[in-house]
Amino acid sequence: MPEDADRPSEPAGPTSQVARRPRTALLVGLAAGVLALDLVTKLVVVATLSDREPLRLLGGALYLTEARNTGAAFSFAEGATVVFSLIAAVVVVVIVRAARRLFSTGWAVALGLVLGGALGNLVDRVFRDPGFLRGGVVDFLSLFDPYGRVWPIFNVADSAIVCGGILGAVLAVRGVEFDGSRSTKDGGDDGADRERAATD
């Protein structure tokens, strides 16, 4: 009888190790991309659309116009700038801390979008008038109406936050954990689910 017969099977090899690699780089890269796009678009809007009539695009389906928002995403709860600035700062800290145990690609994308969006709007709140943590966020995208009467005026950061939140909700409903495993109702062995979710 061959001696190798009693030896335990070897691990799956490099492929499984790659699958379990933390998705921190994906989260950071996506957040940086969202932040850069948000800041650049805001700079362009302030430089070109200040004190000008809204720019009509796509047959009136989209308008570009400059507006300042002191509330949350999509102009929600305007006037609570300091509160939302502090909330955004807390969200950033929580996501950064969670990144160390993040193995799910899906969660890396979701949290990267939220992190980039939160940072984009937080930059406005910190550095724009009227002052620290009270600055007005630059919004410029308006749907079907130039003045946000159909849908609140928003920006790239708002869109990223909403998309990330929706993706996160879907992952949570599916039971996908940050570490790439799937929660099971019976509490049994979830090894197979962990392998499948590692690439989510």
N, C-alpha and C positions, 0 to 999 in steps of 0.2 A: 504493500500500500504506500503510495507516495507521501513523503513527509508534508508536502504542501497542503494535503487534504484537510489537516486539522488546523491550519492557520486561518485566523479571521480574515474576512475580506477587507481589501484596502479601501480607503476613502475614494470618493468619486473622482478626486484629482483636481487639477487646476480649474476645471469648469465650475465645480461646486464652490470653490473658494472665490472665484470671480463673482458668482451669483450672490455671495454673501458679503461682498465688499460694501462698506458704508456708502450711501448715496450723497454724502456731504458735498462733494464737488459739483454734482448736478444741482443741488439746492442753491449753493452759493453762485454758481454760474448763471442760473436762471434768474435769481434775485438781482444780480448785477446787471443783467441784460434789461430787465424790466425797469430798474432804477435809471439806467442810462437813457433808455427810450423815453421815459416819463420826463426826466429833467430836460432833455434836448427839445422835446415837443413843447414844453412849457416856455422855454427860452425863446423859441421861434414865435410862439403865439404872442408873448408879451412884446416882442420886438416888431411884429408885423400887424397885429390886430388890435392893439390898444387904441381906443377912441376912434374905431372904425366900424362901419356897418358889418353885420355878420356875412360871412362868405357862404353862398349857397352851392351845395354839391349834390350830385346824384339826383337831379331833378327835384330837389327839396326834401329828400329823405334824410339828408345830413347837412347840418350847418356848423361852420367853425366860427366861434365867437368867444371873446374873452370875458370871463366872469370870476369873481372871487367868492370862495366858499369858506365860511367859518365853522361849518358843522362836519358831519361825517361824510362817507361816500354818498354820491348822488344828492348832495345838499341836504342830507338828513340832519335834523336837530341843529339848525344854524344858530350860532351864538354860543355854543358850548365848546369853544375852541380849546381851552386849556384842558378840559376833561378828556376830549378826544386825543389831544396831544399825549397826555399821560397814558391813555389806553394803548395808543400806537406804540409808545416806548415799551410798555409791558409786553405787548405782542411780539415785538422784535426780540426782547430778551428771552422769552419763552421758546420761540422758534430756534434761536441760536443754541440754547441749551439742549433742545430736543434733537438737534442735528447730529449729535454724537452717537445716538442710538438709532439712527434712521437707516434702514436697509431696504425699505420699500420704494421702488421707483415712482409709483403713483403718489405716495405721500411726499416724496422729494419735490415732485412737480407742483403739487398743491401748496405746500408750505413755501416753496421758492416764489411762487406767484404772490402769495400773501405777504411774504417778507419784502419783496421788491416794491409792491404797492404801498405797504405801510411806511417803508423808508422814503419813498417818493413824496408822499403827502406830508410826512414828518419834516422833511427838509423845508418845505414851504412854511409849515407852522413855526419852525424855529427861526428862519432867516428872513421871511418876508414881513412887510409892515402889517399891523402896527407894532409888533415886537415879539420877543421871545415867547414861544409856545402859544402865541395869539395871532400868528400870521395867517392871512387868508390864502387858502389853497387855490391855485390857478386851475379853473375848469374851462373847457373849450369845445367839447363835443355835444351837440344838441340834435336830437332826433325829431324830424318832421315839423319843427318850429324853431325859429331863430332865437327864441328867448326862453326855452325850457318849459313851455306851458303844456306840452304833451308828455314829456319825460324830463326829469331833472338833468341839467347840464353836468357832464362828467369829464373825466380825463383818463389817461392810460393807466394810472395807478388804481383808480376806482375799478376799472374793467378787470385788472389783474386780481384784485382782492376778491371780487365777486366770482370770477372763474375759479380761483383757487378754493374759495369757500364751497362752491358747488361740487368740485371734484373731491374735496375732503369729506363732504357729506355722503357722496356716493361710496367712497371707500369705507367710511364708518358703517354705513348700512350693510355693505358686503362683508363686514367683519374683518377687514384688513388692518392689522396692527402696524405700528411704526417699524417694528423689527422684521416685517415681511410675512409674519405668520397670520393665520386666520383664526379668529375665535370660533370655538365650537360649542353648540348648545349642550352637548352631553358631557363636556369637560374631558373627553377622552384624548387619545393620542392624536395630535394634529401635525405629525411629521410630514405627511403627504401634502396637507394644505400649506405648510410652511414652504415647501419646495415650490409649489405652484405660485404662491403669493410673493415669493422673493423677487420675481420679475415684474410685479404689478407696479 
